């Protein structure tokens, strides 16, 4: 699975951005998908994950209520809608795909996740 994230940019605090991650290769609909973020010198941080069907989602407490993860299996794409952005949301955002059998790797052991895309930079100015 190849993953290509896009949609990052510069936005003022309180603004919104939507990230997209297009997948190619193996059957997209069979994979759990998620988003992480990372700043220089810091650990990669879980942001959100969605089940293969799109029916279940999980969020980090820091983004709950502000971010929404979704997927369109017909377009092989996963999205991260980010609202009410804060300067502390500034980071490089990465999408990831995993064959399961659950989403647990996303928030328990992300080093074991199957596939990672290159990141897209989100900068939130105060």
MARBA-3410 file (N, C-alpha, C, O; in Angstrom, 1 decimal):
126
0.9,-1.2,0.0,0.0,0.0,0.0,0.9,1.2,0.0,1.8,1.4,0.8 ~ 0.6,2.1,-1.0,1.3,3.4,-1.0,0.4,4.5,-0.5,-0.8,4.5,-1.0 ~ 0.8,5.3,0.3,0.0,6.4,0.9,0.6,7.8,0.6,1.8,8.0,0.7 ~ -0.3,8.7,0.2,0.1,10.0,-0.1,-0.8,11.0,0.6,-1.9,11.1,0.2 ~ -0.2,11.7,1.5,-1.0,12.7,2.3,-0.8,14.1,1.6,0.2,14.4,1.0
-1.9,14.9,1.7,-1.9,16.2,1.2,-2.9,17.1,2.0,-3.6,16.6,2.8 ~ -2.8,18.4,1.8,-3.8,19.3,2.4,-3.2,20.1,3.5,-3.9,21.0,4.0 ~ -1.9,19.9,3.9,-1.3,20.7,4.9,-1.1,22.1,4.4,-1.2,22.5,3.2 ~ -0.8,23.0,5.4,-0.6,24.4,5.0,-0.5,25.3,6.3,-0.4,24.8,7.4 ~ -0.6,26.5,6.0,-0.5,27.5,7.1,-1.9,28.1,7.4,-2.6,28.5,6.4
-2.4,28.1,8.6,-3.7,28.5,8.9,-3.6,29.3,10.3,-2.8,29.0,11.1 ~ -4.5,30.2,10.5,-4.6,31.0,11.7,-5.3,30.1,12.8,-6.1,29.3,12.5 ~ -5.0,30.4,14.0,-5.7,29.7,15.1,-7.2,29.9,15.0,-7.6,31.1,14.7 ~ -7.9,28.9,15.2,-9.4,28.9,15.1,-9.8,28.5,13.7,-11.0,28.3,13.5 ~ -8.9,28.4,12.8,-9.3,28.0,11.4,-9.4,26.5,11.2,-9.3,25.8,12.2
-9.6,26.1,10.0,-9.8,24.7,9.6,-8.9,24.3,8.4,-8.5,25.1,7.6 ~ -8.6,23.0,8.4,-7.9,22.4,7.3,-8.5,21.0,7.1,-9.0,20.4,8.1 ~ -8.4,20.5,5.9,-8.8,19.1,5.7,-7.6,18.4,5.0,-7.2,18.8,4.0 ~ -7.1,17.4,5.7,-6.1,16.6,5.2,-6.7,15.4,4.4,-7.7,14.9,4.8 ~ -6.0,15.0,3.4,-6.4,13.8,2.6,-5.2,12.8,2.5,-4.1,13.3,2.5
-5.6,11.6,2.5,-4.5,10.6,2.3,-5.1,9.6,1.2,-6.0,8.8,1.5 ~ -4.4,9.6,0.1,-4.8,8.7,-1.0,-4.0,7.4,-1.0,-2.8,7.5,-0.8 ~ -4.7,6.3,-1.1,-4.0,5.0,-1.0,-4.0,4.3,-2.4,-5.0,4.4,-3.1 ~ -3.0,3.6,-2.7,-2.9,2.8,-3.9,-2.3,1.5,-3.6,-1.6,1.4,-2.6 ~ -2.5,0.6,-4.4,-1.9,-0.7,-4.2,-2.9,-1.7,-3.8,-3.9,-2.0,-4.5
-2.8,-2.4,-2.6,-3.7,-3.4,-2.2,-5.1,-2.9,-1.8,-5.2,-1.6,-1.8 ~ -6.0,-3.7,-1.6,-7.4,-3.3,-1.3,-7.5,-2.4,-0.1,-7.2,-2.8,1.0 ~ -7.8,-1.2,-0.4,-7.9,-0.1,0.6,-8.9,-0.5,1.7,-8.7,-0.2,2.9 ~ -10.0,-1.0,1.3,-11.2,-1.1,2.2,-10.9,-2.1,3.3,-11.6,-2.2,4.3 ~ -9.9,-2.9,3.1,-9.5,-3.9,4.1,-8.6,-3.4,5.2,-8.4,-4.1,6.2
-8.2,-2.2,5.1,-7.2,-1.7,6.1,-7.8,-0.7,7.1,-8.7,0.1,6.7 ~ -7.4,-0.8,8.3,-7.6,0.3,9.3,-6.7,1.5,8.9,-5.6,1.3,8.5 ~ -7.2,2.7,9.1,-6.5,3.9,8.7,-6.4,4.8,9.9,-7.2,4.9,10.7 ~ -5.3,5.6,9.9,-5.1,6.5,11.0,-4.2,7.7,10.6,-3.6,7.7,9.6 ~ -4.2,8.6,11.5,-3.4,9.8,11.4,-2.5,10.0,12.6,-3.0,9.7,13.8
-1.3,10.4,12.4,-0.4,10.7,13.5,0.2,12.0,13.2,0.1,12.6,12.1 ~ 0.9,12.6,14.2,1.6,13.8,14.0,2.9,13.8,14.8,3.0,13.1,15.8 ~ 3.8,14.6,14.3,5.1,14.7,15.0,5.8,16.0,14.8,5.7,16.6,13.8 ~ 6.4,16.4,15.9,7.3,17.6,15.9,8.7,17.2,16.1,9.0,16.2,16.6 ~ 9.6,18.0,15.6,11.1,17.7,15.7,11.5,17.4,17.2,11.1,18.2,18.1
12.1,16.3,17.4,12.6,15.9,18.7,11.6,15.3,19.6,11.8,15.0,20.8 ~ 10.4,15.1,19.1,9.3,14.5,19.9,8.8,13.2,19.3,9.1,12.9,18.1 ~ 8.2,12.4,20.1,7.6,11.2,19.7,6.4,11.4,18.7,5.7,12.4,18.8 ~ 6.3,10.4,17.8,5.1,10.5,17.0,3.9,10.3,17.8,3.8,9.4,18.7 ~ 2.8,11.1,17.6,1.7,11.1,18.5,0.4,10.6,17.7,0.2,11.1,16.6
-0.3,9.7,18.3,-1.6,9.3,17.7,-2.6,10.4,17.7,-2.7,11.2,18.6 ~ -3.3,10.6,16.5,-4.3,11.6,16.4,-5.7,11.0,16.3,-6.6,11.3,17.1 ~ -5.9,10.1,15.3,-7.2,9.5,15.1,-7.0,8.2,14.2,-6.1,8.1,13.5 ~ -8.0,7.4,14.3,-8.1,6.1,13.6,-9.5,5.8,13.2,-10.4,6.2,13.9 ~ -9.6,5.1,12.1,-11.0,4.7,11.6,-10.9,3.2,11.2,-9.9,2.8,10.6
-12.0,2.5,11.5,-12.0,1.1,11.1,-12.1,0.9,9.6,-12.4,1.9,8.9 ~ -12.0,-0.3,9.1,-12.0,-0.5,7.7,-13.3,-0.2,7.0,-13.3,0.3,5.9 ~ -14.4,-0.3,7.8,-15.7,0.0,7.2,-16.0,1.5,7.4,-16.9,2.1,6.7 ~ -15.3,2.2,8.3,-15.6,3.6,8.6,-16.6,3.7,9.8,-16.9,4.8,10.2 ~ -17.1,2.6,10.3,-18.1,2.6,11.3,-17.6,3.0,12.7,-18.4,3.4,13.5
-16.3,2.8,12.9,-15.7,3.1,14.2,-14.6,4.0,14.1,-13.8,3.9,13.2 ~ -14.5,5.0,15.0,-13.5,6.0,15.0,-12.9,6.1,16.4,-13.6,6.0,17.4 ~ -11.6,6.5,16.5,-11.0,6.8,17.8,-10.2,8.1,17.7,-9.6,8.3,16.6 ~ -10.1,8.8,18.8,-9.4,10.1,18.7,-8.6,10.2,20.0,-8.9,9.7,21.1 ~ -7.5,10.9,19.8,-6.7,11.4,21.0,-7.5,12.4,21.7,-8.3,13.2,21.1
-7.4,12.4,23.0,-8.1,13.4,23.8,-7.8,14.8,23.4,-8.7,15.7,23.5 ~ -6.6,15.1,22.9,-6.3,16.5,22.6,-7.0,17.0,21.3,-7.0,18.2,21.1 ~ -7.6,16.1,20.5,-8.3,16.5,19.3,-9.7,16.2,19.3,-10.5,16.6,18.4 ~ -10.2,15.5,20.3,-11.6,15.0,20.4,-12.5,16.3,20.4,-12.3,17.2,21.1 ~ -13.5,16.2,19.5,-14.5,17.3,19.4,-14.1,18.4,18.4,-14.9,19.2,18.0
-12.8,18.3,18.0,-12.3,19.3,17.0,-12.0,18.7,15.6,-12.2,19.3,14.6 ~ -11.5,17.4,15.7,-11.0,16.7,14.5,-12.0,15.6,14.2,-12.6,15.0,15.1 ~ -12.2,15.3,12.9,-13.0,14.2,12.4,-12.3,13.4,11.4,-11.9,14.0,10.4 ~ -12.2,12.1,11.6,-11.6,11.2,10.6,-12.7,10.5,9.9,-13.7,10.1,10.5 ~ -12.5,10.4,8.6,-13.5,9.7,7.8,-12.8,9.0,6.6,-11.6,9.3,6.3
-13.5,8.2,5.9,-12.9,7.5,4.7,-13.9,7.3,3.7,-15.1,7.2,3.9 ~ -13.4,7.3,2.4,-14.3,7.0,1.3,-13.6,5.8,0.6,-12.6,6.0,-0.2 ~ -14.1,4.7,0.8,-13.5,3.5,0.2,-13.6,3.4,-1.3,-12.8,2.8,-1.9 ~ -14.6,4.1,-1.8,-14.7,4.1,-3.3,-13.6,5.0,-3.9,-13.2,4.7,-5.1 ~ -13.1,5.9,-3.2,-12.0,6.8,-3.6,-10.7,6.4,-3.1,-9.7,7.1,-3.3
-10.6,5.4,-2.2,-9.4,4.9,-1.6,-8.7,6.1,-0.9,-7.5,6.3,-0.9 ~ -9.5,6.8,-0.1,-9.0,8.0,0.5,-9.5,8.1,2.0,-10.7,7.8,2.2 ~ -8.6,8.5,2.8,-9.0,8.8,4.2,-8.8,10.3,4.5,-7.9,10.9,3.9 ~ -9.7,10.9,5.3,-9.6,12.4,5.5,-9.5,12.7,7.0,-9.8,11.9,7.8 ~ -8.9,13.8,7.2,-8.9,14.3,8.6,-9.3,15.8,8.5,-8.6,16.7,8.1
-10.6,16.0,9.0,-11.1,17.4,9.0,-10.7,18.0,10.4,-11.0,17.4,11.4 ~ -10.0,19.1,10.3,-9.4,19.7,11.5,-10.1,21.1,11.7,-9.8,22.0,10.9 ~ -10.8,21.3,12.7,-11.5,22.5,13.0,-10.9,23.1,14.3,-10.3,22.4,15.1 ~ -11.2,24.4,14.5,-10.8,25.1,15.8,-9.3,24.8,16.0,-8.9,24.4,17.2 ~ -8.5,25.0,15.0,-7.1,24.6,15.2,-6.4,25.5,16.2,-6.7,26.7,16.3
-5.4,25.0,16.9,-4.6,25.7,17.9,-3.2,25.6,17.5,-2.7,24.7,16.8 ~ -2.4,26.6,18.0,-0.9,26.5,17.6,-0.3,25.2,18.0,0.7,24.8,17.4 ~ -0.8,24.6,19.1,-0.2,23.3,19.5,-0.5,22.2,18.6,0.0,21.0,18.7 ~ -1.4,22.4,17.6,-1.7,21.4,16.6,-0.6,21.4,15.4,-0.6,20.5,14.6 ~ 0.3,22.4,15.5,1.3,22.5,14.5,2.2,21.2,14.5,2.7,20.9,15.6
2.4,20.6,13.4,3.2,19.3,13.3,3.2,18.9,11.9,2.5,19.4,11.0 ~ 4.0,17.9,11.6,3.9,17.1,10.4,2.9,16.0,10.7,3.1,15.2,11.6 ~ 1.9,15.9,9.8,0.9,14.9,9.9,1.2,13.7,9.0,1.4,13.9,7.8 ~ 1.1,12.5,9.5,1.3,11.3,8.7,0.0,10.4,8.7,-0.6,10.3,9.7 ~ -0.2,9.8,7.5,-1.3,8.8,7.5,-0.7,7.4,7.6,0.5,7.2,7.2
-1.4,6.5,8.0,-0.9,5.1,8.2,-2.0,4.1,7.9,-3.2,4.4,8.1 ~ -1.6,2.9,7.5,-2.6,1.9,7.2,-2.1,0.6,7.8,-0.9,0.3,7.9 ~ -3.1,-0.1,8.4,-2.7,-1.4,9.0,-3.8,-2.5,8.7,-5.0,-2.2,8.7 ~ -3.3,-3.7,8.5,-4.2,-4.8,8.2,-5.0,-5.4,9.4,-5.8,-6.3,9.2 ~ -4.8,-4.9,10.6,-5.6,-5.3,11.7,-4.9,-6.5,12.4,-3.8,-6.8,12.3
-5.7,-7.2,13.2,-7.2,-7.4,13.2,-8.0,-6.3,14.0,-9.2,-6.5,14.1 ~ -7.3,-5.4,14.5,-8.0,-4.3,15.2,-7.3,-3.0,15.1,-6.2,-3.0,14.4 ~ -7.8,-2.0,15.7,-7.1,-0.7,15.6,-6.1,-0.5,16.7,-5.5,0.6,16.8 ~ -5.9,-1.5,17.5,-5.1,-1.3,18.7,-3.7,-0.8,18.5,-3.1,0.0,19.3 ~ -3.1,-1.2,17.3,-1.7,-0.7,17.1,-1.6,0.8,17.0,-0.6,1.3,17.3
-2.7,1.4,16.5,-2.7,2.8,16.4,-2.4,3.6,17.7,-1.7,4.6,17.7 ~ -3.0,3.1,18.8,-2.8,3.8,20.0,-2.0,3.0,21.1,-1.8,3.5,22.2 ~ -1.5,1.8,20.7,-0.7,1.0,21.7,0.7,0.7,21.2,1.6,0.6,22.0 ~ 0.9,0.5,19.9,2.2,0.1,19.3,2.3,0.6,17.9,2.3,-0.3,17.0 ~ 2.4,1.9,17.7,2.4,2.3,16.3,3.6,1.9,15.5,3.6,2.0,14.3
4.7,1.5,16.2,5.8,1.0,15.5,5.5,-0.3,14.7,6.3,-0.6,13.8 ~ 4.5,-0.9,15.0,4.1,-2.2,14.3,3.1,-2.0,13.2,2.7,-2.9,12.5 ~ 2.7,-0.7,12.9,1.8,-0.5,11.9,2.4,-0.8,10.5,3.6,-0.6,10.3 ~ 1.6,-1.4,9.6,2.1,-1.9,8.4,2.7,-0.9,7.4,3.8,-1.0,6.9 ~ 1.9,0.2,7.2,2.3,1.2,6.1,2.2,2.6,6.6,1.3,3.0,7.4
3.2,3.4,6.2,3.2,4.8,6.5,3.3,5.7,5.2,4.0,5.3,4.3 ~ 2.7,6.8,5.2,2.9,7.7,4.1,3.9,8.8,4.5,4.3,8.9,5.7 ~ 4.3,9.6,3.6,5.1,10.8,3.9,4.2,11.8,4.5,3.0,11.9,4.2 ~ 4.8,12.7,5.3,3.9,13.6,6.0,3.6,14.9,5.2,4.1,15.2,4.2 ~ 2.6,15.6,5.8,2.3,16.9,5.3,2.3,17.9,6.5,1.7,17.6,7.5
2.9,19.0,6.3,3.1,20.0,7.3,1.9,20.9,7.6,1.3,21.5,6.6 ~ 1.4,20.9,8.8,0.4,21.8,9.2,1.0,22.8,10.2,1.6,22.5,11.2 ~ 0.8,24.1,9.9,1.3,25.2,10.8,0.2,26.1,11.2,-0.5,26.6,10.3 ~ 0.0,26.2,12.5,-1.1,27.0,13.0,-0.5,28.2,13.7,0.2,28.1,14.7 ~ -0.8,29.4,13.2,-0.2,30.6,13.7,-1.2,31.2,14.8,-2.4,31.1,14.7
-0.6,31.8,15.8,-1.4,32.4,16.8,-1.8,33.8,16.5,-2.5,34.5,17.3
END
